[in-house]
């Protein structure tokens, strides 16, 4: 993909923030967060200034199911496991109870019954951008597999780190409910919260020594693991495969190394996919760290067991992602957990891709209403699809009747 998608929970650290230590003495424990959050808005030193909050009417236009191109062609039964996951997280929330309560009454093997369920309990809304356009960008992400070890030795010289103890995370929603999807990160120096070190400084100072979770054999693959936000590592000692899931992030905004190479003239826009960048690094090994340091963001991981190899990692909604049926969205515009009908094309292709998916994740590069990142699943084949996907597309969010009426 020409502009790589950051798959971790990113929040831009407010470089001028001057929060008193008493305001952040109790460090919030980060829940299982996505691979990628919203960026924090600029604020004055004394207090954040809330950005304008978009109303549903600003970006959603109610339509009928007959206006969804290809709605009748999609096997919506394939989205049912993802819907069950969404309902597990949403059933107790206002507006979702009735629809989710009826899920257990449906024969999920009956295509007509599943389609009727969506058509009678949800209302589609065409998603529009702020300028009134209805077309946006659809990219892809996946769960990579790396080779690693628990002990540093041999070719395993690149660490994956767990969160450092001095990393402070502040939920802005506790003071400003309108900023519920935003979070501030840094460390306390004296009585102030200051930015946490960027990637280059962390590497140069070796300040994360002692926080090594695992060691892997390729610094570039480790970087792209951070871009995806989670992945799996096959351990040399035992042959076991474990998941390394997003745990936290240093608070710096993501900067695309693909865009950097394009701006320098090292790659063309068409070449700046994940595969193209890896090829450039292989041809320019002496510049590897220079390139990686362009991105100041740094992701920390936690280890998890892989209970079901067919399931993906947990997304921002807190549920396991379903390959081909989960997407990341901008939660300022698309409610997390909501069904979304997606109309786009396959990577580097004009072949139509139209399917019902669930909005279950977020991303640092996922901004604007008509913007989606499709989860392709695990492994090399998924990586091939995700790494090359940067297509145009349209989106229709399906809201429960109670929420649509509002």
ABEGO torsion letter per residue (X at the ends): XABBBBABBBBBBBAABABBAAAAABBBBBBBBBABBBBBBBBBAABBBBBBBBBAAAABBBBBAAABBGAAABBAAAAAAAAAAAAAAAAABBGAAAAAAAAAABBAABAAAAAAAAAAABBBBBBBBAAGBABBBBBBBBBBBBBBBABBBEABABBBBBBBAABBBBBAAAABAAAAABBBBEBBBEABBBBBBBAAAAAAAGAABGABABBBABAAAAAAAAAAGBBBBBBAAAGBBBBBBBABBAGBBBBBAAAAAAAAGABBAAAABAAAAAAAAAABAAAAAAAAAABABBBBBBBBBBABAABBBBBAAGBBBBBGABBBBBAAABBBGBBBBBBBBBBGBABBBBBBBBBABBBAABBEABBBBBBAEBEAAAAAAAAABBBBBBBBBBBBAAAAAX
